Amino acid sequence: MVNEQFDFNSFKELLDVTDGNLASHLKNLENSGYILVEKSFMGRKPLTNYSATEAGKEAFKLHLEFLENLINNTKS
């Protein structure tokens, strides 16, 4: 959530995954309404950028809260 937008190739490099694997996950996030996809061209090269929707930001926040609670509740 640090960046407003992130492009496909940067995600691929950061996560060290295949094109197909990343595309599949991003499509699921898009279908869930968590991200918006913006396709354009830089010269003749296609460029795909992704940004989190408000629903995506809220879901991410809830996910982090769940993980924090899980960690805190398993500490003895």
mmCIF file as gemmi writes it, N, C-alpha and C atoms, coordinates in Angstrom:
data_model
loop_
_atom_site.group_PDB
_atom_site.id
_atom_site.type_symbol
_atom_site.label_atom_id
_atom_site.label_alt_id
_atom_site.label_comp_id
_atom_site.label_asym_id
_atom_site.label_entity_id
_atom_site.label_seq_id
_atom_site.pdbx_PDB_ins_code
_atom_site.Cartn_x
_atom_site.Cartn_y
_atom_site.Cartn_z
_atom_site.occupancy
_atom_site.B_iso_or_equiv
_atom_site.pdbx_formal_charge
_atom_site.auth_seq_id
_atom_site.auth_asym_id
_atom_site.pdbx_PDB_model_num
ATOM 1 N N . MET Axp A 1 ? 0.815 -1.197 0 1 0 ? 1 A 1
ATOM 2 C CA . MET Axp A 1 ? 0 0 0 1 0 ? 1 A 1
ATOM 3 C C . MET Axp A 1 ? 0.857 1.259 0 1 0 ? 1 A 1
ATOM 4 N N . VAL Axp A 2 ? 2.143 1.081 -0.15 1 0 ? 2 A 1
ATOM 5 C CA . VAL Axp A 2 ? 3.05 2.222 -0.145 1 0 ? 2 A 1
ATOM 6 C C . VAL Axp A 2 ? 2.903 3.041 -1.428 1 0 ? 2 A 1
ATOM 7 N N . ASN Axp A 3 ? 2.76 2.363 -2.555 1 0 ? 3 A 1
ATOM 8 C CA . ASN Axp A 3 ? 2.664 3.036 -3.846 1 0 ? 3 A 1
ATOM 9 C C . ASN Axp A 3 ? 1.206 3.179 -4.262 1 0 ? 3 A 1
ATOM 10 N N . GLU Axp A 4 ? 0.877 4.305 -4.88 1 0 ? 4 A 1
ATOM 11 C CA . GLU Axp A 4 ? -0.481 4.494 -5.414 1 0 ? 4 A 1
ATOM 12 C C . GLU Axp A 4 ? -0.74 3.542 -6.567 1 0 ? 4 A 1
ATOM 13 N N . GLN Axp A 5 ? 0.269 3.338 -7.42 1 0 ? 5 A 1
ATOM 14 C CA . GLN Axp A 5 ? 0.173 2.42 -8.551 1 0 ? 5 A 1
ATOM 15 C C . GLN Axp A 5 ? 1.443 1.585 -8.62 1 0 ? 5 A 1
ATOM 16 N N . PHE Axp A 6 ? 1.307 0.412 -9.224 1 0 ? 6 A 1
ATOM 17 C CA . PHE Axp A 6 ? 2.458 -0.466 -9.417 1 0 ? 6 A 1
ATOM 18 C C . PHE Axp A 6 ? 2.253 -1.172 -10.732 1 0 ? 6 A 1
ATOM 19 N N . ASP Axp A 7 ? 3.316 -1.317 -11.513 1 0 ? 7 A 1
ATOM 20 C CA . ASP Axp A 7 ? 3.158 -1.946 -12.826 1 0 ? 7 A 1
ATOM 21 C C . ASP Axp A 7 ? 3.48 -3.435 -12.779 1 0 ? 7 A 1
ATOM 22 N N . PHE Axp A 8 ? 3.015 -4.139 -13.793 1 0 ? 8 A 1
ATOM 23 C CA . PHE Axp A 8 ? 3.123 -5.594 -13.863 1 0 ? 8 A 1
ATOM 24 C C . PHE Axp A 8 ? 4.567 -6.058 -13.721 1 0 ? 8 A 1
ATOM 25 N N . ASN Axp A 9 ? 5.476 -5.464 -14.508 1 0 ? 9 A 1
ATOM 26 C CA . ASN Axp A 9 ? 6.866 -5.918 -14.483 1 0 ? 9 A 1
ATOM 27 C C . ASN Axp A 9 ? 7.528 -5.674 -13.13 1 0 ? 9 A 1
ATOM 28 N N . SER Axp A 10 ? 7.183 -4.589 -12.468 1 0 ? 10 A 1
ATOM 29 C CA . SER Axp A 10 ? 7.739 -4.334 -11.132 1 0 ? 10 A 1
ATOM 30 C C . SER Axp A 10 ? 7.232 -5.357 -10.12 1 0 ? 10 A 1
ATOM 31 N N . PHE Axp A 11 ? 5.929 -5.699 -10.213 1 0 ? 11 A 1
ATOM 32 C CA . PHE Axp A 11 ? 5.383 -6.767 -9.357 1 0 ? 11 A 1
ATOM 33 C C . PHE Axp A 11 ? 6.117 -8.072 -9.614 1 0 ? 11 A 1
ATOM 34 N N . LYS Axp A 12 ? 6.284 -8.403 -10.894 1 0 ? 12 A 1
ATOM 35 C CA . LYS Axp A 12 ? 6.92 -9.666 -11.271 1 0 ? 12 A 1
ATOM 36 C C . LYS Axp A 12 ? 8.337 -9.746 -10.711 1 0 ? 12 A 1
ATOM 37 N N . GLU Axp A 13 ? 9.079 -8.662 -10.828 1 0 ? 13 A 1
ATOM 38 C CA . GLU Axp A 13 ? 10.449 -8.635 -10.33 1 0 ? 13 A 1
ATOM 39 C C . GLU Axp A 13 ? 10.488 -8.71 -8.805 1 0 ? 13 A 1
ATOM 40 N N . LEU Axp A 14 ? 9.637 -7.942 -8.151 1 0 ? 14 A 1
ATOM 41 C CA . LEU Axp A 14 ? 9.596 -7.913 -6.694 1 0 ? 14 A 1
ATOM 42 C C . LEU Axp A 14 ? 9.228 -9.277 -6.105 1 0 ? 14 A 1
ATOM 43 N N . LEU Axp A 15 ? 8.238 -9.925 -6.706 1 0 ? 15 A 1
ATOM 44 C CA . LEU Axp A 15 ? 7.717 -11.177 -6.165 1 0 ? 15 A 1
ATOM 45 C C . LEU Axp A 15 ? 8.422 -12.42 -6.703 1 0 ? 15 A 1
ATOM 46 N N . ASP Axp A 16 ? 9.208 -12.245 -7.774 1 0 ? 16 A 1
ATOM 47 C CA . ASP Axp A 16 ? 9.939 -13.353 -8.401 1 0 ? 16 A 1
ATOM 48 C C . ASP Axp A 16 ? 9.001 -14.506 -8.769 1 0 ? 16 A 1
ATOM 49 N N . VAL Axp A 17 ? 7.974 -14.169 -9.55 1 0 ? 17 A 1
ATOM 50 C CA . VAL Axp A 17 ? 6.996 -15.156 -10.002 1 0 ? 17 A 1
ATOM 51 C C . VAL Axp A 17 ? 6.899 -15.119 -11.522 1 0 ? 17 A 1
ATOM 52 N N . THR Axp A 18 ? 6.244 -16.121 -12.087 1 0 ? 18 A 1
ATOM 53 C CA . THR Axp A 18 ? 6.065 -16.171 -13.535 1 0 ? 18 A 1
ATOM 54 C C . THR Axp A 18 ? 4.953 -15.212 -13.962 1 0 ? 18 A 1
ATOM 55 N N . ASP Axp A 19 ? 4.949 -14.875 -15.252 1 0 ? 19 A 1
ATOM 56 C CA . ASP Axp A 19 ? 3.893 -14.024 -15.801 1 0 ? 19 A 1
ATOM 57 C C . ASP Axp A 19 ? 2.516 -14.618 -15.531 1 0 ? 19 A 1
ATOM 58 N N . GLY Axp A 20 ? 2.367 -15.908 -15.811 1 0 ? 20 A 1
ATOM 59 C CA . GLY Axp A 20 ? 1.07 -16.568 -15.666 1 0 ? 20 A 1
ATOM 60 C C . GLY Axp A 20 ? 0.588 -16.601 -14.225 1 0 ? 20 A 1
ATOM 61 N N . ASN Axp A 21 ? 1.499 -16.882 -13.314 1 0 ? 21 A 1
ATOM 62 C CA . ASN Axp A 21 ? 1.139 -16.935 -11.895 1 0 ? 21 A 1
ATOM 63 C C . ASN Axp A 21 ? 0.687 -15.566 -11.41 1 0 ? 21 A 1
ATOM 64 N N . LEU Axp A 22 ? 1.459 -14.539 -11.742 1 0 ? 22 A 1
ATOM 65 C CA . LEU Axp A 22 ? 1.113 -13.188 -11.319 1 0 ? 22 A 1
ATOM 66 C C . LEU Axp A 22 ? -0.193 -12.736 -11.956 1 0 ? 22 A 1
ATOM 67 N N . ALA Axp A 23 ? -0.348 -12.98 -13.244 1 0 ? 23 A 1
ATOM 68 C CA . ALA Axp A 23 ? -1.569 -12.573 -13.945 1 0 ? 23 A 1
ATOM 69 C C . ALA Axp A 23 ? -2.803 -13.216 -13.322 1 0 ? 23 A 1
ATOM 70 N N . SER Axp A 24 ? -2.684 -14.476 -12.934 1 0 ? 24 A 1
ATOM 71 C CA . SER Axp A 24 ? -3.794 -15.191 -12.314 1 0 ? 24 A 1
ATOM 72 C C . SER Axp A 24 ? -4.195 -14.551 -10.986 1 0 ? 24 A 1
ATOM 73 N N . HIS Axp A 25 ? -3.22 -14.247 -10.161 1 0 ? 25 A 1
ATOM 74 C CA . HIS Axp A 25 ? -3.505 -13.626 -8.866 1 0 ? 25 A 1
ATOM 75 C C . HIS Axp A 25 ? -4.081 -12.219 -9.035 1 0 ? 25 A 1
ATOM 76 N N . LEU Axp A 26 ? -3.516 -11.455 -9.954 1 0 ? 26 A 1
ATOM 77 C CA . LEU Axp A 26 ? -4.014 -10.1 -10.173 1 0 ? 26 A 1
ATOM 78 C C . LEU Axp A 26 ? -5.432 -10.119 -10.723 1 0 ? 26 A 1
ATOM 79 N N . LYS Axp A 27 ? -5.741 -11.084 -11.574 1 0 ? 27 A 1
ATOM 80 C CA . LYS Axp A 27 ? -7.1 -11.205 -12.118 1 0 ? 27 A 1
ATOM 81 C C . LYS Axp A 27 ? -8.088 -11.508 -11 1 0 ? 27 A 1
ATOM 82 N N . ASN Axp A 28 ? -7.704 -12.368 -10.067 1 0 ? 28 A 1
ATOM 83 C CA . ASN Axp A 28 ? -8.572 -12.667 -8.925 1 0 ? 28 A 1
ATOM 84 C C . ASN Axp A 28 ? -8.808 -11.436 -8.063 1 0 ? 28 A 1
ATOM 85 N N . LEU Axp A 29 ? -7.758 -10.65 -7.834 1 0 ? 29 A 1
ATOM 86 C CA . LEU Axp A 29 ? -7.916 -9.413 -7.065 1 0 ? 29 A 1
ATOM 87 C C . LEU Axp A 29 ? -8.809 -8.417 -7.795 1 0 ? 29 A 1
ATOM 88 N N . GLU Axp A 30 ? -8.651 -8.349 -9.116 1 0 ? 30 A 1
ATOM 89 C CA . GLU Axp A 30 ? -9.503 -7.462 -9.917 1 0 ? 30 A 1
ATOM 90 C C . GLU Axp A 30 ? -10.959 -7.925 -9.863 1 0 ? 30 A 1
ATOM 91 N N . ASN Axp A 31 ? -11.186 -9.21 -10.026 1 0 ? 31 A 1
ATOM 92 C CA . ASN Axp A 31 ? -12.556 -9.755 -9.985 1 0 ? 31 A 1
ATOM 93 C C . ASN Axp A 31 ? -13.212 -9.565 -8.621 1 0 ? 31 A 1
ATOM 94 N N . SER Axp A 32 ? -12.412 -9.512 -7.582 1 0 ? 32 A 1
ATOM 95 C CA . SER Axp A 32 ? -12.931 -9.294 -6.228 1 0 ? 32 A 1
ATOM 96 C C . SER Axp A 32 ? -13.178 -7.822 -5.94 1 0 ? 32 A 1
ATOM 97 N N . GLY Axp A 33 ? -12.766 -6.954 -6.856 1 0 ? 33 A 1
ATOM 98 C CA . GLY Axp A 33 ? -12.955 -5.522 -6.668 1 0 ? 33 A 1
ATOM 99 C C . GLY Axp A 33 ? -11.904 -4.875 -5.791 1 0 ? 33 A 1
ATOM 100 N N . TYR Axp A 34 ? -10.767 -5.565 -5.591 1 0 ? 34 A 1
ATOM 101 C CA . TYR Axp A 34 ? -9.722 -5.05 -4.716 1 0 ? 34 A 1
ATOM 102 C C . TYR Axp A 34 ? -8.703 -4.174 -5.439 1 0 ? 34 A 1
ATOM 103 N N . ILE Axp A 35 ? -8.582 -4.343 -6.76 1 0 ? 35 A 1
ATOM 104 C CA . ILE Axp A 35 ? -7.64 -3.526 -7.525 1 0 ? 35 A 1
ATOM 105 C C . ILE Axp A 35 ? -8.294 -3.031 -8.807 1 0 ? 35 A 1
ATOM 106 N N . LEU Axp A 36 ? -7.755 -1.93 -9.315 1 0 ? 36 A 1
ATOM 107 C CA . LEU Axp A 36 ? -8.144 -1.403 -10.617 1 0 ? 36 A 1
ATOM 108 C C . LEU Axp A 36 ? -6.976 -1.617 -11.567 1 0 ? 36 A 1
ATOM 109 N N . VAL Axp A 37 ? -7.294 -1.911 -12.816 1 0 ? 37 A 1
ATOM 110 C CA . VAL Axp A 37 ? -6.277 -2.162 -13.83 1 0 ? 37 A 1
ATOM 111 C C . VAL Axp A 37 ? -6.347 -1.052 -14.864 1 0 ? 37 A 1
ATOM 112 N N . GLU Axp A 38 ? -5.207 -0.484 -15.173 1 0 ? 38 A 1
ATOM 113 C CA . GLU Axp A 38 ? -5.128 0.574 -16.178 1 0 ? 38 A 1
ATOM 114 C C . GLU Axp A 38 ? -4.093 0.166 -17.223 1 0 ? 38 A 1
ATOM 115 N N . LYS Axp A 39 ? -4.55 -0.033 -18.458 1 0 ? 39 A 1
ATOM 116 C CA . LYS Axp A 39 ? -3.656 -0.432 -19.54 1 0 ? 39 A 1
ATOM 117 C C . LYS Axp A 39 ? -3.411 0.753 -20.453 1 0 ? 39 A 1
ATOM 118 N N . SER Axp A 40 ? -2.141 0.922 -20.834 1 0 ? 40 A 1
ATOM 119 C CA . SER Axp A 40 ? -1.762 2.014 -21.726 1 0 ? 40 A 1
ATOM 120 C C . SER Axp A 40 ? -0.534 1.575 -22.524 1 0 ? 40 A 1
ATOM 121 N N . PHE Axp A 41 ? 0 2.485 -23.281 1 0 ? 41 A 1
ATOM 122 C CA . PHE Axp A 41 ? 1.215 2.215 -24.032 1 0 ? 41 A 1
ATOM 123 C C . PHE Axp A 41 ? 2.247 3.28 -23.723 1 0 ? 41 A 1
ATOM 124 N N . MET Axp A 42 ? 3.498 2.86 -23.608 1 0 ? 42 A 1
ATOM 125 C CA . MET Axp A 42 ? 4.616 3.783 -23.504 1 0 ? 42 A 1
ATOM 126 C C . MET Axp A 42 ? 5.392 3.597 -24.801 1 0 ? 42 A 1
ATOM 127 N N . GLY Axp A 43 ? 5.142 4.511 -25.729 1 0 ? 43 A 1
ATOM 128 C CA . GLY Axp A 43 ? 5.657 4.299 -27.079 1 0 ? 43 A 1
ATOM 129 C C . GLY Axp A 43 ? 4.88 3.157 -27.69 1 0 ? 43 A 1
ATOM 130 N N . ARG Axp A 44 ? 5.57 2.108 -28.073 1 0 ? 44 A 1
ATOM 131 C CA . ARG Axp A 44 ? 4.907 0.913 -28.628 1 0 ? 44 A 1
ATOM 132 C C . ARG Axp A 44 ? 4.785 -0.219 -27.613 1 0 ? 44 A 1
ATOM 133 N N . LYS Axp A 45 ? 5.296 0.014 -26.409 1 0 ? 45 A 1
ATOM 134 C CA . LYS Axp A 45 ? 5.281 -1.02 -25.377 1 0 ? 45 A 1
ATOM 135 C C . LYS Axp A 45 ? 4.026 -0.927 -24.523 1 0 ? 45 A 1
ATOM 136 N N . PRO Axp A 46 ? 3.328 -2.061 -24.344 1 0 ? 46 A 1
ATOM 137 C CA . PRO Axp A 46 ? 2.167 -2.042 -23.441 1 0 ? 46 A 1
ATOM 138 C C . PRO Axp A 46 ? 2.618 -1.876 -21.99 1 0 ? 46 A 1
ATOM 139 N N . LEU Axp A 47 ? 1.818 -1.142 -21.241 1 0 ? 47 A 1
ATOM 140 C CA . LEU Axp A 47 ? 2.106 -0.887 -19.83 1 0 ? 47 A 1
ATOM 141 C C . LEU Axp A 47 ? 0.819 -1.111 -19.045 1 0 ? 47 A 1
ATOM 142 N N . THR Axp A 48 ? 0.886 -1.966 -18.043 1 0 ? 48 A 1
ATOM 143 C CA . THR Axp A 48 ? -0.273 -2.249 -17.204 1 0 ? 48 A 1
ATOM 144 C C . THR Axp A 48 ? 0.04 -1.833 -15.778 1 0 ? 48 A 1
ATOM 145 N N . ASN Axp A 49 ? -0.775 -0.933 -15.248 1 0 ? 49 A 1
ATOM 146 C CA . ASN Axp A 49 ? -0.631 -0.461 -13.873 1 0 ? 49 A 1
ATOM 147 C C . ASN Axp A 49 ? -1.809 -0.923 -13.032 1 0 ? 49 A 1
ATOM 148 N N . TYR Axp A 50 ? -1.539 -1.16 -11.769 1 0 ? 50 A 1
ATOM 149 C CA . TYR Axp A 50 ? -2.549 -1.617 -10.828 1 0 ? 50 A 1
ATOM 150 C C . TYR Axp A 50 ? -2.602 -0.657 -9.654 1 0 ? 50 A 1
ATOM 151 N N . SER Axp A 51 ? -3.801 -0.407 -9.157 1 0 ? 51 A 1
ATOM 152 C CA . SER Axp A 51 ? -3.962 0.415 -7.958 1 0 ? 51 A 1
ATOM 153 C C . SER Axp A 51 ? -5.052 -0.209 -7.084 1 0 ? 51 A 1
ATOM 154 N N . ALA Axp A 52 ? -4.909 -0.035 -5.797 1 0 ? 52 A 1
ATOM 155 C CA . ALA Axp A 52 ? -5.871 -0.595 -4.839 1 0 ? 52 A 1
ATOM 156 C C . ALA Axp A 52 ? -7.131 0.258 -4.807 1 0 ? 52 A 1
ATOM 157 N N . THR Axp A 53 ? -8.269 -0.406 -4.754 1 0 ? 53 A 1
ATOM 158 C CA . THR Axp A 53 ? -9.546 0.287 -4.574 1 0 ? 53 A 1
ATOM 159 C C . THR Axp A 53 ? -9.749 0.529 -3.079 1 0 ? 53 A 1
ATOM 160 N N . GLU Axp A 54 ? -10.764 1.3 -2.742 1 0 ? 54 A 1
ATOM 161 C CA . GLU Axp A 54 ? -11.079 1.491 -1.311 1 0 ? 54 A 1
ATOM 162 C C . GLU Axp A 54 ? -11.409 0.152 -0.665 1 0 ? 54 A 1
ATOM 163 N N . ALA Axp A 55 ? -12.146 -0.695 -1.384 1 0 ? 55 A 1
ATOM 164 C CA . ALA Axp A 55 ? -12.477 -2.028 -0.852 1 0 ? 55 A 1
ATOM 165 C C . ALA Axp A 55 ? -11.208 -2.848 -0.658 1 0 ? 55 A 1
ATOM 166 N N . GLY Axp A 56 ? -10.265 -2.731 -1.581 1 0 ? 56 A 1
ATOM 167 C CA . GLY Axp A 56 ? -9.001 -3.45 -1.467 1 0 ? 56 A 1
ATOM 168 C C . GLY Axp A 56 ? -8.175 -2.972 -0.289 1 0 ? 56 A 1
ATOM 169 N N . LYS Axp A 57 ? -8.147 -1.664 -0.095 1 0 ? 57 A 1
ATOM 170 C CA . LYS Axp A 57 ? -7.411 -1.108 1.042 1 0 ? 57 A 1
ATOM 171 C C . LYS Axp A 57 ? -8.017 -1.557 2.362 1 0 ? 57 A 1
ATOM 172 N N . GLU Axp A 58 ? -9.341 -1.572 2.428 1 0 ? 58 A 1
ATOM 173 C CA . GLU Axp A 58 ? -10.027 -2.017 3.647 1 0 ? 58 A 1
ATOM 174 C C . GLU Axp A 58 ? -9.78 -3.5 3.903 1 0 ? 58 A 1
ATOM 175 N N . ALA Axp A 59 ? -9.853 -4.311 2.851 1 0 ? 59 A 1
ATOM 176 C CA . ALA Axp A 59 ? -9.614 -5.746 3.002 1 0 ? 59 A 1
ATOM 177 C C . ALA Axp A 59 ? -8.187 -6.002 3.467 1 0 ? 59 A 1
ATOM 178 N N . PHE Axp A 60 ? -7.239 -5.253 2.928 1 0 ? 60 A 1
ATOM 179 C CA . PHE Axp A 60 ? -5.838 -5.404 3.33 1 0 ? 60 A 1
ATOM 180 C C . PHE Axp A 60 ? -5.665 -5.021 4.799 1 0 ? 60 A 1
ATOM 181 N N . LYS Axp A 61 ? -6.289 -3.936 5.201 1 0 ? 61 A 1
ATOM 182 C CA . LYS Axp A 61 ? -6.222 -3.485 6.598 1 0 ? 61 A 1
ATOM 183 C C . LYS Axp A 61 ? -6.795 -4.563 7.527 1 0 ? 61 A 1
ATOM 184 N N . LEU Axp A 62 ? -7.935 -5.124 7.163 1 0 ? 62 A 1
ATOM 185 C CA . LEU Axp A 62 ? -8.549 -6.181 7.975 1 0 ? 62 A 1
ATOM 186 C C . LEU Axp A 62 ? -7.67 -7.424 8.025 1 0 ? 62 A 1
ATOM 187 N N . HIS Axp A 63 ? -7.031 -7.745 6.922 1 0 ? 63 A 1
ATOM 188 C CA . HIS Axp A 63 ? -6.133 -8.898 6.866 1 0 ? 63 A 1
ATOM 189 C C . HIS Axp A 63 ? -4.947 -8.69 7.819 1 0 ? 63 A 1
ATOM 190 N N . LEU Axp A 64 ? -4.365 -7.494 7.792 1 0 ? 64 A 1
ATOM 191 C CA . LEU Axp A 64 ? -3.253 -7.207 8.698 1 0 ? 64 A 1
ATOM 192 C C . LEU Axp A 64 ? -3.692 -7.276 10.158 1 0 ? 64 A 1
ATOM 193 N N . GLU Axp A 65 ? -4.877 -6.746 10.454 1 0 ? 65 A 1
ATOM 194 C CA . GLU Axp A 65 ? -5.4 -6.811 11.826 1 0 ? 65 A 1
ATOM 195 C C . GLU Axp A 65 ? -5.603 -8.257 12.259 1 0 ? 65 A 1
ATOM 196 N N . PHE Axp A 66 ? -6.114 -9.093 11.368 1 0 ? 66 A 1
ATOM 197 C CA . PHE Axp A 66 ? -6.31 -10.503 11.669 1 0 ? 66 A 1
ATOM 198 C C . PHE Axp A 66 ? -4.97 -11.172 11.988 1 0 ? 66 A 1
ATOM 199 N N . LEU Axp A 67 ? -3.961 -10.891 11.15 1 0 ? 67 A 1
ATOM 200 C CA . LEU Axp A 67 ? -2.643 -11.486 11.375 1 0 ? 67 A 1
ATOM 201 C C . LEU Axp A 67 ? -2.039 -11.018 12.697 1 0 ? 67 A 1
ATOM 202 N N . GLU Axp A 68 ? -2.189 -9.737 13.016 1 0 ? 68 A 1
ATOM 203 C CA . GLU Axp A 68 ? -1.683 -9.219 14.293 1 0 ? 68 A 1
ATOM 204 C C . GLU Axp A 68 ? -2.368 -9.907 15.466 1 0 ? 68 A 1
ATOM 205 N N . ASN Axp A 69 ? -3.692 -10.059 15.377 1 0 ? 69 A 1
ATOM 206 C CA . ASN Axp A 69 ? -4.423 -10.752 16.446 1 0 ? 69 A 1
ATOM 207 C C . ASN Axp A 69 ? -4.002 -12.203 16.557 1 0 ? 69 A 1
ATOM 208 N N . LEU Axp A 70 ? -3.778 -12.847 15.449 1 0 ? 70 A 1
ATOM 209 C CA . LEU Axp A 70 ? -3.338 -14.235 15.442 1 0 ? 70 A 1
ATOM 210 C C . LEU Axp A 70 ? -1.981 -14.366 16.139 1 0 ? 70 A 1
ATOM 211 N N . ILE Axp A 71 ? -1.074 -13.472 15.806 1 0 ? 71 A 1
ATOM 212 C CA . ILE Axp A 71 ? 0.257 -13.487 16.415 1 0 ? 71 A 1
ATOM 213 C C . ILE Axp A 71 ? 0.157 -13.208 17.92 1 0 ? 71 A 1
ATOM 214 N N . ASN Axp A 72 ? -0.61 -12.18 18.27 1 0 ? 72 A 1
ATOM 215 C CA . ASN Axp A 72 ? -0.735 -11.82 19.687 1 0 ? 72 A 1
ATOM 216 C C . ASN Axp A 72 ? -1.42 -12.901 20.512 1 0 ? 72 A 1
ATOM 217 N N . ASN Axp A 73 ? -2.356 -13.623 19.929 1 0 ? 73 A 1
ATOM 218 C CA . ASN Axp A 73 ? -3.079 -14.664 20.666 1 0 ? 73 A 1
ATOM 219 C C . ASN Axp A 73 ? -2.299 -15.953 20.768 1 0 ? 73 A 1
ATOM 220 N N . THR Axp A 74 ? -1.259 -16.134 19.948 1 0 ? 74 A 1
ATOM 221 C CA . THR Axp A 74 ? -0.475 -17.368 20.032 1 0 ? 74 A 1
ATOM 222 C C . THR Axp A 74 ? 0.758 -17.213 20.893 1 0 ? 74 A 1
ATOM 223 N N . LYS Axp A 75 ? 1.037 -15.972 21.318 1 0 ? 75 A 1
ATOM 224 C CA . LYS Axp A 75 ? 2.157 -15.756 22.232 1 0 ? 75 A 1
ATOM 225 C C . LYS Axp A 75 ? 1.767 -16.242 23.619 1 0 ? 75 A 1
ATOM 226 N N . SER Axp A 76 ? 2.663 -16.978 24.244 1 0 ? 76 A 1
ATOM 227 C CA . SER Axp A 76 ? 2.356 -17.481 25.583 1 0 ? 76 A 1
ATOM 228 C C . SER Axp A 76 ? 3.327 -16.953 26.597 1 0 ? 76 A 1
